[in-house]
Amino acid sequence: MSELTNEKTSEKTVALVTGANKGIGYEIAAGLGARGFRVGVGAREERRREDAVAKLRAAGADAFGVPLDVTDDESVAAAARLIEERAGRLDVLVNNAGIAVPPPRDLPSTLDLDEVRRLLETNVLGVIRVTNTMLPLLRRSEHPRVVNQSSHVGSLTLQTTPGSDLGGVSAAYAPTKTYLNAVTVQYAKELSGTGILINNACPGYVATDLNAFSGFLSPEQGAAVAVRLATLPDDGPTGQLFDENGVVAW
């Protein structure tokens, strides 16, 4: 896929990144912006969203704010209308927004079911909601790409491999990523032959507020996988899970 233009319209490639006001999401937006994309910064909080847009623009990126709460149907519908008004289509969707619960609240024996529902609403249902709402705009693109932000902890293969260090027990956050992985496989099957490539990214253990900044990778390093998947060529893979080293087993 051309990193700079859409062949049909000769305009900049248009991307939407959810949860793009900080952390990995911001760096994904910055990475795409540096490649000449026009980037929609999706985020709930107005001040942080606009601060992120201003920072991206100061760095030379073509960025615009998209008010977006992935858990709210009307908010997502309004975001789609805004993108249609601004660009008429969407070339790249990066479903980055996500939440977690800290240990020990993530142990299966002590789970608060309301917290589990809250994580599912954002990490899984939010991705489905946004993706389905944006699909009509993605279908107008010459080179449509969808990237879902997953995690190594969502891999059942890694979770059941003796000696794998995935940071301990996680009965709420990790299963939402496993669910997301499974949903992505089904999207890839349904969208086969449409030109829409959909893959999941494992950013690695990145220092963000999601883990109280305990990670050892920078947000910029964590964003690299998603940026790569967002710029895949037309004959690139679909329905797979990737980290910085390549394919990760589901």
N, C-alpha and C positions, 0 to 999 in steps of 0.2 A: 504493500500500500504506500502510495506517496505520502510523505510526512508533511507536505506543505499544501497540497491542493486536492480538491475533489474534481475529477475529470469532467463530470457532467456540467458543473457550474463554474469551474475555474475560480472557486472561492476557497478560502482557507478551510481546512479540515476542522470540524466542530466536535468538541468533546464536552461531556458532562462528567464531573467527578463528584460523587456524594461524600459528605464529611470532609470537605476540602479546605476547611478554614484553619486546620492545624495538622501537625504530625505528618504521617505518611501521606494522607490525602492531599495536603498542601504541596508536598514534594512531588507527588504525581502530577498535580496541576502545573507545577513549575517545570517539571521535565517535559511535559507535552507543550507547554507554552514556549519553551526554549527551542522546540522543534518546529515552531511556526504554527501550532494549532491555535484556534480560537477556543478558549476554555471557559466553560461555565463552572463557577465555584458554588457547588451546592452545599448549603449549611442552614441550620435552624436559626442560630443566633445572629441577629442583624449586625451588631457591632463587629463581632469577630469575622463575619463574612466579608463585610466591607473593608475591614483592615487587611484581610488576606488579598482581596482584589487590588487594593491600593499598592500593596507590597509587590504583587506580581506585575502590575503595570509599571511600577518603578524599575523593575528588572527587565522591562522590555516586552513582557508578555501581553497578548491580546486577551484580556480576562474580563469577565462580567459576572455579577452576582446572581445567584439563583436561589431565592428563598425556598427551602426544601426540608420538610420533615418526612422521612421515609415511612413513618408509621401512620401517616394521615392521608387518606385517599384524596381529599380535595387539594391538599398541599402539593401532592405529586402531580395531580391533573393540572394545577396552575403552573407548575414548573414546565410541563410539556407544552402548554400554551405559550409560555414565555419563550422557550427555545424555538418553537415554530415561528413566532413573530420575529425573533431576532435572526434566525438562520434558515428556516424552512425545512430543515432536516437535522438529523443527528448522525454523526459518523462513528463516534466512540462513546460508549457508556462504561464508566468505571464505578462499580458498586463497592465503594470503600467504607461507607459508614458502618460502624459496629460498636457494640458495648460489651462489657464483661462484668463479672462479679469477682471480688478478691477472695483468696483463700482466707479462712477455712470455710467460707460460706458456699464454696463450690463442691463440697463433699456430698456424695449421693445420699448419705444417711441423715444429713441436716439441711437438705435443700428447702428453700422457701419457694413453693410452687408459683407464687406471684412473680418472683424474680426470674424463674425459668420462662414464664410467659412473656415477660418484658424482653428478655434476650431473644426469644424466638421472634417476637414482633419486629425487632430491628434487624437482627442478623440473618433471618431467613425470609419471613414474610415481607419485610421491607425490600429485600432484593427482588422478590417476585413481583411485588407491587410496582416498583420503579421500572423493572425490565419490561413488564407487560404494557405499562403505560407508554413507554418510549419506543416500543417495537414499531408502531406505524412510522415514526420519524426515522428509525434505523433502516427500515425497508426502502426509504428514499435515497439512501447512501449508495455510492458505488463500491465502497469498501467497509462495510459495517463490522464493528468489533465490540464485543462485550467482555469485560474483565471483572470477575468477582473476587473480592479480597477474602481469601480463605486463610488457612494456617496449617503448619505441620501437625498440630494437635488434632486436626480433623481427620487425619489419615488413620483408618482402622489398621492398616498394615503396620504403620509405625507404632501405634498404640499397643499392638500385640507382639511386637518384636522384642525379645528379651534384651535388656541393656539399653534400650532407647531412652534418652533423657529428654522428656517432654515437659519437665517442670512440675511433676506431681499429678495428683488426682484432680480431674476437672469434669464434673458431671453436668454442668450447665453450659459453659462457654464452648468446650470442645465438641460436644454433640451438636451444637448449632452449626458448627463448621462442617461436621460430617454430613448433616442434613443438607447444607448448602452444596457440598460436593455432589451428593446424589441428585439434587435438583438440577445442577449444571449438566450432568450427564444426560438427563432427560431433555433439557433444552437443546443440547447438541443434536440429539436424535431427531427431535421435531424440526429443527431448523436446518437439517442437512439438505444441501442443494440450494439453499437460499442465498448463499454468500456470506451469511452472518456467522462469524467465528466467535465462539464463546468459550472461555477458559478461566480457570481459577489460579490465583497467585498466592504463594506462600512468601511473605516478606522476610521471614526470619524473626529472631528475637530482637525487636527494635525498641529502643528507649522512647516510650511515649507515656502519656498519662493513663493509658489502658493498663499498664503494668507498673505504675508508680515510677516510671523512668528507670526500671531495673535492667532493661535490655542492654546488649553490648553493641548493637548496630545503630547507626544514625538513621533518622527518617529518610534522608536522601538515599542511603544504601537500601533501605527497605522498599523504597518506591521503584527501584530499578526493574524488578520483575514485571510489575504491572505496566510500566511504560513500554517495556519490550513487547508484552502481549498486546498492548493497544496499537502497536505499529507493525503487526505481523503482515507478511505478504499474503496475497490472495490464496496461495497454495499452502498456507500455514496450517498448523494443527487446530483441532477443535475438540472440545469435550475432555480436556486433560487438566491435570494439576501440575504446576511448575514452581520450582524455586530457582535460586541463582545458578544451580548446577544442572538444571534440566527437569525432566519429568519426575514427579514424585508419585509413588504408588498410592492408589486410593485406600 
